[in-house]
Amino acid sequence: MRAHRRPLSPLYPKIRFAFTDHPLTVWAGAILLRLYFELIGLRGALSPILHPFTKRSPNQIPAVDVLLAWFYGLALGIERFEHLTRYRPDPLLPHLLGVTRFPSPDTVQRLFKAFTYRHVTDVSEALMRFTLGWMPAVSLGHTLDLDSTVLCRYGTQEGSRKGYNPVKPGRPSQHPLLAWLSERRRVLWATLRAGHAGAANGVRGFLAQALTLLPAGHRVALVRADAGFYETPFLEALEQQDLPYIIVARLTGVVRRVVLQRIPEAEWRGVGPGIDVADIQATFPTWRGHHRRFVCLRQTLSERPHARGRRLIRVSGIHLPRLCHLGALSGRTRHTDVCGPGRQRKSDQGTQGGSPPGSLLSPVLRRHRCGLSDRLCVVQLAGGLPRDRPAAVLV
C-alpha cells in the first residue's frame, strides 16, 4: 500500500504542511529568560520580599507569579497594562514560563497599587542587592557617575511639575536622579523626583543610600558628576567620606578670573595636537579658605573643531573660546584619572558666549596670557587625586 504524501507548498516545495494536536506558541523564545531567572534564583529571592502581598483567596495568583509575569511581559514588548491580554489566551505560555496562569491587567495593577513608598524602597533595595551580588568586583574600584534626566509627562502623574525641560519647555515632567557604575555599565541606584527639583536636590542622602547597596568587596574609587552637582555642601560631603571626585564647574565670574588671570602661559604644557594642560590650586570666598585643585585642558579649535564647552570670552572681532570643567582633586588621585574618565562624559554645558566685564577682559588683552586665538579650555576641579605626576599626563 502506498503511503500518503503530505501536501507541498507550490512556492517552496521543500516545505511540507501538517497539523498537530500539540499546543504551539509564537513566544517560545521567552523560555530563555525563564532559564536565566532559574539560574540566578530570582523566584527564591522574590518570595520573602513579596510575602506582605500574599492573598488568601483559593483562586489567587501568587504575587511572585504576578511580578514574574510582568517581567516576562516587559521582555516580550508590552508598553501598557492592557497589552498583557494578548498573552492570556495562549495555553502553552504559562507552562513555558513556570507561572500558574498569566495575570490580567487589573491583577497587575492591584499588586502595584498595594505598594507604599516603603514597599517600593524595600523591594527595590532587595532586588538591587540581589543583582549586585552576582557582579564581580573591580580591582581598582568602581567609577560612580551621578546624573539626572528629564522624563516628559502628558498626564496627571504624581510628581509631574513644570521645571527644566529641554525637549518640551513648559511641559510637566519628572526629574529622576541616577547613580551609574561606569565599568560594569549598570545602574546602582535611582530615585524619582518632581520635575521642578534641582539637579543636586537631595544628592547627599541619595549618594549615602547608593553606597550602602554595594556588596562586600566592592568600593568606589571615583565619583564623577556634571555642573548640576557643583555645590559646596556636596563637595564637602565627598571630602568627609574620603571619596575622590571630578565635578564640572559652573563658569561663574570667579572661575573665569581664575582661569584667565592666574594661569601663566608658561605653565601650559602640550600633550597632543592642539591640546595643552595646566593645573592650579585656588579657593573661593564661600569655601572659607579651603583650597581645591583646578585641572585645565585647553584645545585649539582649528586643530580640534569638534571640541565642546563654554566660551570664557567672546568679543566682537575676537574669539577666545574656553571650555571649563571643574573637578575637585585630593592628594591621592592621579592626573590620568581626571581628564581620562572626564572625557567619557559629554559636557552638557554647550557652547555659549557672553561679553565679560571689562575688569576681566582687559588683563587678557593687555598680557595676551591666553593667546587670542581659537582655543577652548577645559577646567576640572578634582578632589582625592594624587599630585605625583605632572598635569601633562592628564590626557
C-alpha positions in Angstrom: 0.0 0.0 0.0 1.4 3.4 -1.0 2.0 5.8 1.9 0.0 9.1 1.8 2.3 12.0 0.9 1.8 15.3 2.8 0.9 18.3 0.6 3.7 20.5 -0.6 3.9 24.2 -0.9 3.6 25.4 -4.5 6.1 28.1 -3.9 8.5 26.2 -1.6 8.5 22.5 -2.5 10.8 21.6 0.4 8.2 22.9 3.0 5.5 20.3 3.9 2.3 21.2 5.7 0.9 19.1 8.5 -1.4 19.5 11.6 -0.8 18.5 15.2 -2.8 18.4 18.4 0.2 19.8 20.4 -0.1 23.4 21.6 2.1 26.0 19.8 3.1 29.5 20.8 4.9 32.3 19.0 6.5 33.5 22.2 8.6 30.4 22.9 11.8 32.4 23.0 10.7 33.7 26.4 11.8 30.4 27.9 15.4 31.6 27.7 14.5 34.4 30.2 12.9 31.8 32.5 16.1 29.7 32.4 18.1 32.8 33.3 15.8 33.6 36.2 16.1 30.0 37.5 19.9 30.2 37.1 20.2 33.2 39.4 17.4 32.1 41.7 15.1 35.0 41.2 11.9 33.3 42.4 13.5 32.3 45.6 14.7 35.9 46.2 11.3 37.4 45.4 9.3 35.1 47.8 10.4 36.7 51.1 10.3 40.2 49.6 6.7 39.8 48.4 5.4 38.0 51.5 3.4 41.1 52.7 1.3 40.8 49.5 0.2 37.2 50.0 -3.5 36.7 49.4 -5.9 34.3 51.0 -8.2 33.6 48.0 -8.1 29.9 46.8 -8.1 31.2 43.2 -5.3 33.7 43.7 -2.3 34.1 41.5 0.8 34.3 43.8 2.3 37.7 44.0 5.6 36.2 42.8 3.9 34.9 39.7 2.3 38.2 39.0 5.6 40.1 39.2 7.4 37.5 37.1 4.7 37.7 34.5 5.2 41.4 34.5 8.9 40.9 33.8 8.1 38.5 31.0 5.7 40.9 29.5 8.3 43.7 29.5 10.7 41.4 27.8 8.0 40.5 25.2 7.4 44.1 24.4 4.4 45.3 26.3 4.1 49.1 26.7 0.7 49.3 28.6 -1.0 47.1 31.1 -3.7 46.2 28.6 -1.1 44.6 26.4 -0.9 41.7 28.9 -4.3 40.5 27.5 -2.5 39.3 24.3 -0.7 36.5 26.3 -3.7 35.3 28.4 -5.4 33.1 25.6 -2.1 31.3 25.0 -2.4 27.9 26.8 1.3 27.0 26.4 2.9 30.2 27.6 2.2 29.7 31.4 3.8 26.3 31.2 6.8 27.6 29.4 7.3 30.4 31.9 6.6 28.4 35.0 3.6 30.5 36.3 0.2 29.2 37.3 -1.5 31.4 34.7 -0.9 34.8 33.1 -2.5 37.6 35.1 -4.9 40.1 33.8 -4.0 43.8 33.6 -6.3 44.5 36.6 -4.4 41.9 38.7 -1.1 43.5 37.9 -2.4 47.0 38.7 -3.9 45.9 42.0 -0.5 44.5 43.0 1.3 47.7 42.2 -1.4 49.9 43.9 -0.8 47.9 47.1 2.8 49.2 47.2 3.5 52.1 49.6 6.6 54.2 49.4 8.2 51.9 52.0 7.4 48.8 50.0 8.8 50.4 46.8 12.1 51.2 48.6 12.4 47.8 50.4 11.7 45.8 47.2 13.9 48.0 45.1 16.8 47.7 47.5 16.4 44.0 48.0 16.4 43.4 44.2 19.3 45.7 43.7 21.4 43.9 46.3 20.4 40.6 44.8 21.6 41.5 41.4 24.7 43.3 42.6 25.7 40.1 44.4 26.3 38.5 41.0 28.6 41.3 39.9 32.3 40.8 40.1 34.3 43.4 41.9 36.6 45.9 40.1 40.2 45.6 41.5 40.9 49.3 41.3 37.4 50.3 42.5 34.2 51.4 40.7 33.7 54.8 38.9 30.4 56.1 40.1 28.7 58.6 37.8 25.9 60.8 39.1 23.5 62.3 36.7 19.9 63.5 36.3 17.5 63.2 33.4 14.1 64.6 32.5 11.0 62.4 31.8 8.3 64.4 30.0 4.8 63.6 31.2 1.5 64.2 29.5 -1.0 63.2 32.2 -1.5 64.0 35.9 1.1 61.6 37.3 2.3 62.2 40.8 5.3 64.5 40.9 4.7 66.0 37.5 5.8 69.6 37.8 6.9 72.3 35.4 10.7 72.6 35.6 13.8 72.3 33.4 12.6 70.5 30.2 14.9 70.9 27.2 12.7 68.8 25.0 9.4 70.5 25.6 9.8 73.6 27.7 6.8 74.3 29.9 5.5 70.7 29.8 5.2 68.9 33.2 8.0 66.4 33.8 9.8 64.4 36.4 13.5 64.7 37.3 14.9 61.4 38.4 18.4 61.1 39.9 20.7 58.2 38.8 23.9 56.6 40.1 25.7 54.6 37.4 28.6 52.1 37.7 30.7 53.0 34.7 32.9 49.9 34.4 30.0 47.5 34.8 27.6 49.6 32.8 24.7 49.3 35.1 22.6 51.4 37.4 23.5 51.3 41.1 20.5 53.3 42.4 17.9 55.7 41.2 15.2 57.8 42.7 12.3 59.7 41.2 11.8 63.4 41.9 9.4 66.1 41.0 10.0 68.0 37.8 10.9 71.3 39.5 13.6 69.7 41.7 17.2 70.9 41.1 19.8 68.6 39.8 21.6 68.4 43.2 18.5 68.3 45.3 18.9 65.5 47.9 22.1 64.3 46.3 23.9 63.8 49.6 21.3 61.5 51.0 21.0 59.8 47.6 24.7 59.1 47.5 24.8 57.7 51.0 21.9 55.3 50.2 23.6 54.2 47.0 26.8 53.4 48.7 25.0 51.1 51.2 23.9 48.9 48.3 27.5 47.9 47.2 28.2 44.4 48.4 31.2 43.4 50.4 34.5 43.6 48.5 33.3 46.5 46.3 34.3 50.1 46.7 34.0 53.4 44.9 37.3 54.8 43.6 36.0 57.9 41.9 32.8 59.9 41.8 32.0 61.9 38.6 29.3 64.5 38.1 28.4 67.4 35.8 27.9 71.1 36.6 24.5 70.5 38.1 26.2 68.9 41.2 28.8 71.7 41.6 27.7 72.8 45.1 29.9 73.4 48.1 27.9 71.2 50.5 28.2 68.3 48.1 32.0 68.8 47.7 32.3 68.9 51.5 30.3 65.7 51.8 32.5 63.9 49.3 35.6 65.0 51.1 34.3 63.9 54.5 33.7 60.4 53.1 37.2 60.4 51.6 35.8 59.9 48.1 37.9 61.1 45.1 35.8 63.1 42.7 35.7 65.0 39.4 33.0 67.6 39.1 32.3 70.0 36.2 32.3 73.6 37.3 29.8 76.3 36.5 31.5 79.2 34.7 30.9 81.9 37.2 32.8 85.1 37.1 35.2 83.9 39.8 36.0 80.8 37.9 36.7 82.8 34.8 39.1 85.0 36.6 41.0 82.0 38.0 41.5 80.5 34.5 42.2 83.7 32.6 44.4 85.6 35.1 46.1 83.1 37.4 47.5 80.6 34.9 50.5 82.0 33.1 51.1 80.9 29.5 54.4 79.2 30.6 52.5 76.7 32.7 50.5 75.3 29.8 52.1 72.0 28.6 51.4 70.5 25.3 50.3 66.8 25.4 49.0 66.4 21.9 48.0 68.2 18.7 46.1 71.2 19.8 45.9 70.2 23.4 47.5 71.9 26.4 47.0 71.2 30.1 47.7 73.1 33.3 46.6 72.9 37.0 46.3 75.4 39.8 45.2 75.5 43.5 42.6 78.1 44.2 39.9 79.0 46.8 36.7 81.0 46.7 35.1 83.1 49.4 32.4 80.5 50.0 35.0 77.8 50.6 36.2 79.5 53.8 39.9 79.3 52.9 39.8 75.7 51.7 41.9 75.2 48.6 40.9 72.9 45.8 42.7 71.9 42.7 41.7 73.1 39.2 42.9 71.0 36.3 42.6 72.8 32.9 42.7 71.4 29.4 43.0 73.8 26.5 42.1 72.9 22.9 42.7 74.7 19.7 39.6 74.8 17.5 41.5 74.9 14.2 43.1 71.6 15.1 40.2 70.1 17.1 37.0 71.6 15.5 34.6 69.3 17.4 35.7 70.4 20.9 32.8 71.5 23.2 32.3 73.8 26.0 31.5 77.4 27.1 33.5 80.3 25.9 35.2 82.3 28.5 35.4 85.4 26.3 33.5 86.4 23.2 34.0 89.9 22.0 33.2 91.4 18.6 36.2 90.7 16.3 37.9 88.5 18.9 37.0 84.9 19.7 38.6 83.3 22.7 36.6 80.2 23.4 37.3 78.3 26.6 35.7 75.2 27.8 35.6 74.8 31.6 35.1 71.6 33.6 35.8 71.8 37.2 36.6 68.8 39.3 37.9 68.7 42.9 41.0 66.6 43.4 42.5 65.5 46.6 46.1 64.4 47.0 45.5 60.8 46.2 44.1 60.9 42.7 46.3 60.6 39.6 46.1 63.2 36.8 45.2 60.4 34.4 42.1 59.9 36.4 40.9 63.4 35.8 41.0 64.0 32.0 40.7 60.4 31.0 37.5 59.5 32.8 36.2 63.0 32.4 36.4 62.8 28.7 34.0 59.9 28.7 31.1 62.1 29.9 29.8 64.6 27.4 29.7 68.1 28.7 26.1 69.4 28.9 27.3 73.0 29.1 27.1 73.6 25.4 29.0 76.3 23.6 27.7 79.6 24.8 29.2 83.1 25.0 28.8 86.3 26.8 30.5 89.6 27.0 32.6 89.6 30.1 33.1 92.6 32.3 35.8 95.0 31.4 37.8 94.1 34.5 38.1 90.5 33.3 38.8 91.3 29.6 41.4 94.0 30.0 44.2 91.9 31.7 43.8 89.3 28.9 44.0 91.8 26.1 47.0 93.5 27.8 49.0 90.5 28.7 48.0 88.1 26.0 48.1 85.3 28.6 45.6 83.0 27.0 46.6 83.7 23.4 43.8 85.5 21.5 43.2 82.6 19.2 40.7 79.9 18.6 41.1 78.0 21.8 38.8 76.1 24.2 39.8 75.5 27.8 38.6 72.6 30.0 38.9 73.1 33.7 38.3 70.2 36.1 38.1 70.6 39.8 39.4 67.3 41.2 39.5 66.0 44.7 41.2 63.0 46.2 43.6 62.5 43.3 47.4 62.3 43.7 49.7 65.1 42.6 52.7 62.8 42.0 52.5 63.3 38.2 52.6 66.5 36.1 49.4 67.8 34.6 50.6 66.8 31.2 49.7 63.2 31.7 46.0 64.0 32.3 45.0 63.3 28.8 
